[in-house]
């Protein structure tokens, strides 16, 4: 999973990126500090893996991972090439979801490109640029197939594509993102092929100071109102505090978090929000060799889950032996789970659940 961290210049994108990845991306008080995207890969912490590693007496734990991409700051007019717009728009097309950092804190020492703190305006600025970029993409695609459709020589797929493009264009011209178009599974495959920016789900990150005042609280509520209309996620955190925490020794970090009343790190909040937003879960493979988490979408059937491990597993799928994490941890023995009837022999129609521990049987 790849998440693109975006926002206006000087809102705290790189500070947050540093905090969650320890990558040390340059962070400074001037616009366009980030020109080429910085990339950091982080592990998805899952205590279930540690418990299973103890059970199987293995030191090899392979957690799921998320790739974060810190993308250049966007400014008004980016869709027409202003600032680093063209670079921004090309990089953002490559991510699975957008982490939009919005500044809600006041600090006269840190420049805001618009001269004031107004999260609603800032969100509208970036969303408009993304919409304008998609309008350009959709318009060019419509023009490309218009003659074929109007000439009566279009096949069913081209006709469907043309209809969807026009529906999306209507939405975009109404200042609404393409992801708000209601489509079925077949139509979604077609829309995904357009590679539009505004089809990507969004997590809004309200970047606060370490102490919330009424101004910040009011603006967080405004962000939540916007997010609700877009089916987006919202989390709030202080990027500067997160960066300070990540550089502390572990024992000091926990003490400092308690003093500040921080119950979960910014990274943990982002992971929970991104999994929920993208409809992701993890299944687990476990043994003496290794304990490993595999990320899949909710609703994935057993053969396709097997394919995450190796294409041969999906191609030659026979069945999947499934035990629930809680059952295995309670009984502490795989064979005892089998004796107690806690292991299910699942076929091709089985929908994998979060925390399933699976042994796949296949033949190729």
N, C-alpha and C positions, 0 to 999 in steps of 0.2 A: 504494500500500500504506500502510495506517494502523496504527501500533503504539501501544498504550496503555501508558504507564509507570505501574505501580501498586505498592502496598506499604503497610505500616503507616506512620503518621506518623513522621517523623524517622529514616528508614532511608537517606536519600540520594537519593530520587527526583528532586527538583528539581535537586540538585547534578549528577546524571548527565545530566538533561535539558539543563542549561546547557552541560555539557561537549560534548555531541554536536550541539547545535543552535546554540550561541552566542546563544541567544535572550534570555539574561539574566532568566530567570524568578526570582522572589523565592525565596530559600532562607534559612530562619531556624530557630533552635532552639526551636520551639514547635509543638504539633500544629495541623493544619489551616491551615498557611501557604498551601497551594494550595487555593483554594476553587473558582474557575472554572478549567476546564482551560486550560493554556497549550499552544499549538500551534507547532511548528517544522517546517519542511520542509528536508531535507538532500539533497544530491546523492549518488548512489551512484558512488563513484570507480571508474573503469574505464580502465586505461591503454591498452586497445585503441582507445578513442575518440581519444586523443591521437595515437597512431601513424597512424590512418586520416586524421585531420585533416591531418597532415604530408603524407601521400600525395596527398590531394585538394587540398592547398593552400587549406584553409578555416580561418577563425578561429571559425566557429560550431559549437560542440559542445553538444549537449543530452543530458546524462546522464539515466538513470532517477532517480527521486526516491522518498524515503520520508518520510511524514508521522509525526512523533512527537507524541503527546498526553500531557501531564503531568497525571494525574488526581488529584483530592483523595485524601488518605490515608484508608484504610479501618480501622475499628475493630470490635471484637466487638459484635454486635448491629446491624450496618449493614443487614442484610436486613430488619430491623424498624424502620429509620429512625434508628438511633443514629448520633451524629456527623454526618457529611455523607453517610450511607449512600445515601439516595435519589438524590442528585446523582451520587455515584460510580457507582451501578449503571446509571443512565440513560446516562452518558457511555461506560461501558465496553462497552455493547451496540453502539456504533458502530464499534469498531475491528476489524481483521482478525486481530490476534494480540495477546497480552498479554505485556508485559515486566515480570515480577514481581521487583522489587528486594528483596533479602533482606539484612539487616544481619548481618555476621559479625564485625565489628571491635568492640573494647571501647574506650570513651572515656567517662570519668565526667563530662566536661563536656557531653556530648550526651545528652539525656534519651531513654530508651526508654519507650514508653507502658506496657509490661508490667513495667518495673523491672529486667529482666535480658536478656542476649543468649542467645536460643534460637531459631535459624533453623527448626528442625523445628516448634516450637510456632507460630511466626509464619506459616509456610506453611499449617499446619492451620487457623489462625484465618481467614485470607483465603479459603482454599479452601472452608471450611465456610460462610462467608457467601455465596459465589457459588453453592454448591450449594443453600442454603436459598432464595435468590432464585429459582433455576430450579425448585425444587420448587413454589413458589408459582405460577409461570408455567404449568408443566405441569399442575398440579392444576386450575387454573381452566380450562385448555383442555380437559382431559378431561371436566370437569363440563358444559362447553358442548355437547359432542357425544355424551355418554353416552346421552341419551334417544333420539337419532336412531339410534344403533347398536343399542341394546337393543330399539328398536321395530321393527327390521327394515327401515327405510326408507333406510339408509345406502348410498351408492354405493361402488364399489370403492375410490376414493381416500380417502373418509372412513373406511372400515373400516381401510385401511392406516395412515392417520394415527393412528387410535385405538390400533392395535396397537403402533405405534412409541412413542407417548406413554407407554403403560403399561410398555414395556420400559425406556424412559429413566427413568421414575419409580422403577422397581425399582433401577436403578443408583444414582440420586441418594440414595435412602433407605439405600443401602449405603455412603454417603459416597464414591461414585465419580463423576467428572465424566462428563457426557453424551458427550464425545468418545471415551470408551472403548467405546461401542456400535459393533459391527462392522456396517456397512451397505454395500449395493451402490450403484452410481451413482444409480439411480432413487430409492432410499430416502434417499440423502444430500440430494437436492433437496428432499424432503419435510421432513427434519430441519432443513435450513438455513432453511426457512420458519418455524420455531418461534422463531428469533432468541434462542437460549439462550446465556448467558454461558459455560457450561462446555463448549460445543462448540468454543470458540476455542482454538487451540494456544498453548502457553506457552513463553517463554524465561525461565528463572530467572537472575537476575544476582546473584551473590554479591558484595556490596560489602565490600571488605576494607580494611585499612590498607595503607600503601605497603610494609610489611615483614610477610610472613606468619609467624605463629608456629604452634605445634602446635595450639592451640585453634582457630584459623581453618582450618587444613588439615583437621582432623577434621570441622568443620562443613560445609566445602565437599563433603567426601565424603558426608555425610548428605544434602545437597541433591541430589547426583548420584544417590543411591539412590532418593530420592523421584521425581526426574525420570524415571528409567528405567521406573518403574511407570506413568507417565503419558505416555510417549513424548514427553517435553519435552526442550528443549535447555538446557544450562547453560554460562554463561561466568562468569569471575571477573575483577574489576577493582577498582581504587581510584578511586571517583568523584571524590574530592577531588583526587587527582593528575591525573586526566583533565582536570578543570576548570582546574588550574594550567597544564597543557601547552597547552591550546587558546588560552590568553591570551598565550603566549610568541611571540616572533618565530620564524619558521620555522627559521632556522639554529640558534637556541638549543634549540628543541624537539627536533630530531633528536639533538643532543648529550646532552640530558637523558634522552631515551628510552634511548639506549645505556648511559648510566650506571646507569639503573634496570633495564636488561635487558628493556625493553618492546619486543617485536617487532611488535606491531600495536596500533593505537589501539582504545579502547572502541567507537567508532563502527564501525570495520572489523569487529571481532568480532561486533557486533550485526547488521550487514548480512549477514555470512556465515551466522550462525545463523538469521536470519529467512528468508533465501532458501532455506536447506536445510529449515527447518521447514515452510514454506508450499509447497515444491516449485516454486520460481520459477527462471526462466532469463531471459536477455536475447538478443534478436536485434537486428541493427543495419541501419540504412539509411545509405548513405554516398554523398556526391557533393560537387561544388564548392559547392553551396548550404549544406549542413550535414552533420554526422555526428551520428547520434542513436541512442540505445539505447531499446529498447521491452521492457517487462517482461511476460512471459506465464508461464503455468503449464506445467510439464513435460508433454509429451504433446499439446500444442496442435498442431492441423493447420494447414496453410498458409492456407486461407481465413479461419480464425478469427484467426490472427496478423495477416493483412491487415486484418481488421476493427478491430484495435487502432489502426491509422492512420486509417482512415475506414470507415464502414459501407458506402459504395459499393464499396470495394475488396473487401469480403467478398461483397457481393451480386452483383457482376459479375466475380468471380474467374475468370481463365482459366488462369494458371499462375504459378509463381514461379521466377525465375532465382536460384540459390543458389550462393554461393562461400564456402568455409571461410576464416575469418580468417587462419589460418596460411598457406594457399595464396596469398592475395592479398598478404600482407606479404612472403612469400618472393619472388614474381615481380614485385611492385611495379607491376603494370599489369593493369587489368581485361581489356583485349582480349587480352593475352598469356595470361591465365588461360583465356579462351575457346578460344584456339588450342591450348593444352595439354590441353584437355578437363577443366579443373578447375571448370567451371560446369555445374551440374545444372539441367535444366529439370524442375521438380517440379510434380506435379499435386495434386489436392484431397486425396489421402490422405497426402501427405508430412507427417511429424512434424518440426516445426522443432526444431533443436538449438541449444544455447547457443553464441553467437558466430557463428551464420550471418549472412552479409551478403546481404541479399535485395533484389531488384528485383521488384515485383509487376506482373503484366500483368492488366488488367481491362477490362471493357467494360460500360457502363450506358447 
